[in-house]
Amino acid sequence: MPTLREVYDNYYVDLITKLPMDDVIFVGYLQKAGLFSGDSKAQVGAKSTTAEAATCFMDTVINRGWTDDNSNPQFDKLLKVMGQWNDTAIKSLAANITTSIAGGRTDGTGTSARHEDSRCTTSTTGRGSDGTDASARHEDSRFTTKPNVVTLTSKLSRVSDWKKLCVFLLDDVDGDIVPRIEQSNFYKVEKCQDAMFREFIKSGDVTWEKVLESLKLAGYKNLAIDIEKQLT
């Protein structure tokens, strides 16, 4: 049976040729999964072609995650993001890889068991994109207090691209939510933004922590920092 590292090596070329590292939303989800640290994201983004960026990502981020030949939490996180991505080719590649991994397990467990392992999942008890301990942040009332439409409208007035924020705030992986909001509100920016806030309020993850994380992923890091200071 092949080891996890052997499966990785077997699919390495497929990964560097197919990963959509030129898609800012895909890269955003990689960041959300905790796959970037230090200046690794900047290193990947500095590459001139998609293949070069994918190669840099695999070599500097994924390949450094090995603890032994059958354990690489970084690789598991990548496969999870790929499996949820709205692209048939990427999903198919992830499925083929996970099937190969399941067939190579020596302890009799499959891929699903690997993802249930706390070492292989992204957990709220880990580190956030700003390096803070998420468990500590959950205990902080500043981040567990639920925002409302009024406060969101006031504090997020500097957001110029509501659609980019919406992708992360409402977890619009399939890209269906943004066009639906636009059509329902006649493409009027203010109405669309209000509708996004209302939909967020109705979701199950309504915390300032979620808002701040979404802002950072959407490229509004400075605004997120300013809001966090206001919440103290």
CORGIPE-V108108 format. One record per residue. N is the residue number from 1. RES is the residue in three letters. PSI is psi in degrees with one decimal (999 if undefined). OMEGA is omega in radians with two decimals (* if undefined). Layout:
n;res;psi;omega
N;RES;PSI;OMEGA
N;RES;PSI;OMEGA
This chain:
n;res;psi;omega
1;MET;139.1;-3.14
2;PRO;147.2;3.04
3;THR;168.6;3.10
4;LEU;-40.1;3.13
5;ARG;-36.6;3.12
6;GLU;-38.4;3.07
7;VAL;-44.1;3.10
8;TYR;-49.4;-3.14
9;ASP;-36.7;-3.11
10;ASN;-34.0;-3.09
11;TYR;6.2;-3.06
12;TYR;-47.9;-3.11
13;VAL;-40.7;3.10
14;ASP;-39.9;-3.11
15;LEU;-44.7;-3.09
16;ILE;-18.3;3.12
17;THR;-17.6;-3.05
18;LYS;-21.6;-3.12
19;LEU;127.1;-3.10
20;PRO;65.2;-3.07
21;MET;-4.9;3.05
22;ASP;-1.0;3.13
23;ASP;114.0;-3.05
24;VAL;-29.7;3.14
25;ILE;-42.3;3.08
26;PHE;-45.4;3.11
27;VAL;-35.3;3.09
28;GLY;-39.9;3.11
29;TYR;-31.3;3.04
30;LEU;-41.2;3.11
31;GLN;-42.2;3.14
32;LYS;-32.7;3.13
33;ALA;-3.7;3.11
34;GLY;26.1;-3.06
35;LEU;-11.8;3.12
36;PHE;140.8;3.05
37;SER;155.6;-3.13
38;GLY;-133.1;-3.14
39;ASP;19.7;-3.08
40;SER;-37.9;3.12
41;LYS;-40.3;3.12
42;ALA;-38.9;3.11
43;GLN;-44.5;3.13
44;VAL;-45.0;-3.10
45;GLY;-19.4;-3.10
46;ALA;-11.0;-3.12
47;LYS;147.2;-3.02
48;SER;-21.8;3.13
49;THR;160.1;3.14
50;THR;-41.6;-3.14
51;ALA;-40.1;3.12
52;GLU;-39.5;3.12
53;ALA;-42.2;3.13
54;ALA;-41.0;3.12
55;THR;-43.7;3.10
56;CYS;-42.9;3.13
57;PHE;-46.7;-3.12
58;MET;-40.7;-3.06
59;ASP;-36.7;-3.07
60;THR;-22.4;-3.10
61;VAL;-57.7;-3.05
62;ILE;-46.8;-3.05
63;ASN;-19.5;3.12
64;ARG;1.7;-3.09
65;GLY;1.3;-3.07
66;TRP;129.6;2.99
67;THR;-30.2;2.96
68;ASP;-176.5;-3.04
69;ASP;-11.4;-3.13
70;ASN;16.8;-3.12
71;SER;117.5;3.06
72;ASN;90.4;-3.12
73;PRO;-33.3;3.13
74;GLN;-42.5;3.12
75;PHE;-39.9;3.11
76;ASP;-41.1;3.13
77;LYS;-40.9;3.11
78;LEU;-45.4;-3.13
79;LEU;-35.3;3.12
80;LYS;-44.0;3.10
81;VAL;-44.7;3.13
82;MET;-39.8;-3.12
83;GLY;-21.7;-3.14
84;GLN;-4.5;-3.07
85;TRP;144.3;-3.07
86;ASN;63.1;3.11
87;ASP;121.6;-3.05
88;THR;-41.9;-3.10
89;ALA;-41.3;-3.14
90;ILE;-43.3;3.11
91;LYS;-40.9;3.14
92;SER;-41.5;3.11
93;LEU;-43.6;3.11
94;ALA;-41.1;3.14
95;ALA;-41.6;3.13
96;ASN;-40.8;-3.14
97;ILE;-45.5;-3.11
98;THR;-32.6;3.07
99;THR;-42.1;3.11
100;SER;-38.5;3.12
101;ILE;-45.0;-3.13
102;ALA;-37.7;3.14
103;GLY;-19.0;-3.10
104;GLY;3.8;3.14
105;ARG;129.5;-3.12
106;THR;-8.8;-3.13
107;ASP;6.6;3.06
108;GLY;0.5;3.13
109;THR;158.5;-3.13
110;GLY;-172.4;-3.11
111;THR;-35.8;-3.13
112;SER;-36.5;3.13
113;ALA;-36.1;3.12
114;ARG;-39.6;-3.11
115;HIS;-20.3;3.07
116;GLU;-19.8;3.11
117;ASP;130.2;-3.09
118;SER;-20.6;3.12
119;ARG;-19.8;-2.98
120;CYS;7.3;-3.10
121;THR;156.9;3.04
122;THR;119.7;-3.02
123;SER;151.8;3.11
124;THR;-6.2;3.09
125;THR;2.8;-3.14
126;GLY;-156.9;-3.13
127;ARG;142.6;3.07
128;GLY;177.1;-3.11
129;SER;-17.1;3.12
130;ASP;5.6;3.07
131;GLY;-0.2;-3.14
132;THR;155.7;3.14
133;ASP;118.4;-3.06
134;ALA;-34.6;-3.13
135;SER;-38.0;3.11
136;ALA;-36.4;-3.13
137;ARG;-35.9;3.13
138;HIS;-29.2;-3.14
139;GLU;-13.3;-3.13
140;ASP;121.4;-3.07
141;SER;-22.1;3.12
142;ARG;-32.3;-3.04
143;PHE;-18.6;3.13
144;THR;-16.4;3.08
145;THR;129.6;-3.08
146;LYS;129.9;3.06
147;PRO;165.7;3.06
148;ASN;176.1;-3.07
149;VAL;-40.4;-3.11
150;VAL;-49.6;-3.11
151;THR;-35.5;3.11
152;LEU;-44.3;3.13
153;THR;-38.9;-3.12
154;SER;-50.3;-3.02
155;LYS;-22.7;-3.11
156;LEU;23.3;-3.11
157;SER;-20.4;-3.13
158;ARG;-3.7;3.12
159;VAL;115.5;-3.10
160;SER;-22.6;-3.12
161;ASP;85.2;-3.08
162;TRP;-29.3;-3.10
163;LYS;-39.1;3.12
164;LYS;-39.9;3.09
165;LEU;-38.9;-3.09
166;CYS;-37.2;-3.14
167;VAL;-41.3;-3.09
168;PHE;-37.0;-3.10
169;LEU;-38.3;-3.12
170;LEU;11.5;3.12
171;ASP;51.7;-3.09
172;ASP;65.8;-3.09
173;VAL;-41.2;-3.07
174;ASP;-7.8;3.12
175;GLY;24.1;-3.10
176;ASP;-27.7;-2.99
177;ILE;-46.0;-3.11
178;VAL;-53.1;3.14
179;PRO;-32.3;3.12
180;ARG;-43.7;3.12
181;ILE;-41.6;3.14
182;GLU;-47.5;-3.11
183;GLN;-39.5;-3.11
184;SER;-21.0;-3.09
185;ASN;22.8;3.02
186;PHE;32.0;3.06
187;TYR;19.5;3.09
188;LYS;120.6;-2.98
189;VAL;-50.0;-3.08
190;GLU;-42.4;3.13
191;LYS;-38.8;3.12
192;CYS;-42.3;-3.14
193;GLN;-41.6;3.09
194;ASP;-40.9;3.13
195;ALA;-38.6;3.08
196;MET;-44.1;3.13
197;PHE;-43.5;-3.13
198;ARG;-40.7;-3.14
199;GLU;-36.2;3.10
200;PHE;-42.5;-3.14
201;ILE;-32.6;-3.13
202;LYS;-10.6;-3.11
203;SER;177.2;-3.08
204;GLY;0.5;-3.09
205;ASP;64.9;-3.03
206;VAL;85.4;3.09
207;THR;160.5;3.07
208;TRP;-28.8;3.10
209;GLU;-43.0;3.11
210;LYS;-41.3;3.13
211;VAL;-46.9;-3.11
212;LEU;-42.9;3.13
213;GLU;-41.7;3.14
214;SER;-40.1;3.11
215;LEU;-43.5;-3.13
216;LYS;-42.6;-3.14
217;LEU;-30.1;-3.13
218;ALA;-0.2;3.09
219;GLY;12.6;-3.14
220;TYR;52.3;-3.08
221;LYS;-43.4;-3.12
222;ASN;-39.6;3.09
223;LEU;-41.4;3.12
224;ALA;-41.2;3.13
225;ILE;-42.1;3.13
226;ASP;-43.6;-3.13
227;ILE;-40.3;3.14
228;GLU;-37.7;3.10
229;LYS;-37.2;-3.13
230;GLN;-25.1;-3.10
231;LEU;-7.5;3.14
232;THR;999;*
